Amino acid sequence: MGKTLSDPCHIHNGMPQGSPLSPILSALYTVSLLDLAAQWTHHDLMLYINDSTIFTMFRTTKAAMESMVQGFEQALM
């Protein structure tokens, strides 16, 4: 980072980036979250590769924030 360079290290577990297993494992790990999001009425979930977003739309910022936080708390359970 910046001008600092660490010594190289070897990774002994995991999958290489771009592995054909990545989309399969991603689907297996996120299916329960997608099932939960399908039951939501005032907020929704968008997943793309290794990124996700909970979004909501209300008349007021406060109501939108409360809805988003509620969805986030449910996702953490």
WOBELWO-V786565 format. One record per pair of residues at least 4 apart in sequence whose C-alpha atoms are under 8 Angstrom apart, sorted by the first residue. I is the first residue (numbers start at 0). J is the second residue. If there is no record, write none. Layout:
I | J
I | J
This chain:
0 | 4
14 | 18
17 | 21
19 | 23
20 | 24
21 | 25
22 | 26
22 | 48
23 | 27
24 | 28
25 | 29
25 | 48
26 | 30
29 | 33
30 | 34
31 | 35
32 | 36
32 | 74
33 | 37
33 | 44
34 | 38
35 | 39
35 | 74
36 | 43
36 | 44
37 | 43
39 | 43
39 | 70
41 | 55
41 | 56
41 | 66
42 | 53
42 | 54
42 | 55
42 | 56
42 | 66
42 | 67
42 | 70
43 | 53
43 | 54
43 | 55
43 | 70
44 | 51
44 | 52
44 | 53
44 | 54
45 | 51
45 | 52
45 | 53
45 | 54
46 | 50
46 | 51
46 | 52
47 | 51
53 | 67
53 | 70
53 | 71
54 | 67
55 | 63
55 | 66
55 | 67
56 | 63
57 | 62
57 | 63
58 | 62
58 | 63
59 | 63
60 | 64
61 | 65
62 | 66
63 | 67
64 | 68
65 | 69
66 | 70
67 | 71
68 | 72
69 | 73
70 | 74
71 | 75
72 | 76
